[in-house]
Amino acid sequence: MPASRRFERQTRFTPLGPAGQERLESSSVALVGCGALGGVLAQSLCRAGVGSLTLIDRDVVEETNLPRQVLFSEKHARDATPKVAASVESLAPIGGPTTLRPIAAHLDAANIEEHLASCQLILDGTDNLATRYLINDWSISELVPWIYGGAVASGGLVLPVLPGRGPCLRCIFPDPPPPGSLPTCDTAGVIQPAVGLVASLQAGLALRLLACAADHEPLEPALHQLDAWTGELRRLAAPRNANCPCCGAGEFPFLDRDQPSPAITLCGRRAVQVFTHRGRAPDMEALSAALADLATNLRRAGDLLRFEVEDIAITLFPDGRALIEGTEDTDRALALYDRYIGS
């Protein structure tokens, strides 16, 4: 389909226009997280015609994802397909100019430069605050904008972070809150309309940032608060904090960590991600043989190795990461990893 015909409806929107479409098609975006928010964002950007879309996610598809994560099917859940692979499978038939770049990895201080170096904009589809604070540090240090988005229960927040022009995440939330102090999709639930509203607003702001020329009226940074159940929408002024430790003082502790945490509890499920084999690919064949008499439901699923021990399901990735499902105890997850995979 000729590009002029494919995108004629959105190029008739005056603030975007044909010139904006050209800028979209030459843009490069990184999407961190391909779950509920990420699925809506990925579809929106592919259909809008962004040039390059890097998809970063550490997880596999499970059945509880299906009510709100729009890129996945029951087959993906049955096969425990990596979310980035399932996303590409669903997005590729859309066609158009978008090049998809899937990365099945946990974004951390050790690899963020490698994975985000070429992007013009970062979109937040993550499910944990640690990754968001990491992205915020990198965004401010490298002067690359990002758009924060979060949804829980029926509500959500969106904040475009524009380095040098508005507040960063730490202007508003200077430090990560203590564990358990905020509601999560596990404790409070989440409904798909809230996800859709948050992601759609993120996508709209992303298109404006990518498509508009430098001399266009600039986006005014603000914190957007919404509730899909009550219909409430609020736009809150969000000035920069001169005393912000990140964009004010230039401190980037989330980038400075030499050894990222080897175990992270995942939102919305009884599972822990363990990553201690950095830079060393596990020997799947040897491990399969060693586990033959110890594990149940031992099987290979493409590049993955899956097995169950002690009422715990373990999925091992080729980069050495493991999803330990059935516990939220990071110490137990690390012990299981050491016991059955090796430190």
WOQUIBEL-V29278 format. One line per field, one symbol per residue. ss: DSSP state (2 for helix, 1 for strand, 0 for the rest). phi: phi as a letter, one per 30 degrees, with the letter a starting at -180 (. if undefined). burial: + if it has 24 or more other C-alpha atoms within 12 Angstrom, else -. A space follows every 10 residues. Layout:
ss: ???
phi: ???
burial: ???
This chain:
ss: 0022220222 2000002222 2222200111 1100022222 2222222200 0111111001 0022200000 0002222200 0122222222 2222000011 1111000000 0222220000 1111000022 2222222222 2200111111 1110111111 1000000022 2200000000 0000000001 0222222222 2222222222 2000000000 0111111000 0011111000 0000000000 0022220000 0011100000 1111100000 0002222222 2000011111 1001111110 0111110000 1111100002 2222222222 000
phi: .eeddecddd dddedciedd dddedcdbbc ccjccddddd ddddddddjd dbbdcbaccc dbeddddbcd ccbddedddh dedddddded deddiiddcc bdbdaddbdd bddddcecdc acccbdbbde ddddededed dchcdbbdbb bahccabbbd cceibadced dcbebeddei dcdbdddcia ceededdddd dedddddddd cdddddeddd dacccbbddc idbbccdbdd cdcddcdcci cbddddddbe edbbdcdiad abccbccdib dddddddedd cecccchdac bidcbbabbh iccbcccdcj dbccckacdd ddddddeddc cjd
burial: ------+--+ +----+-+-+ +++++-++++ ++++++++++ ++++++++++ ++++++++++ ++-++--+++ +++--+--++ ++++++++-+ ++-+++++++ ++++++++++ ++--++--++ ++++++++++ ++++++++++ ++++++++++ ++++++++++ +++--+++++ ++-+------ ---++----+ ++++++++++ ++++++++++ ++------+- ++++++++-- -------+++ ---+++++-+ -++++----+ ++++++++++ ++++++++-- -+-+--++-- +---+--++- --+++++++- -+++++++++ ++++++++-+ -+++-++--+ +--
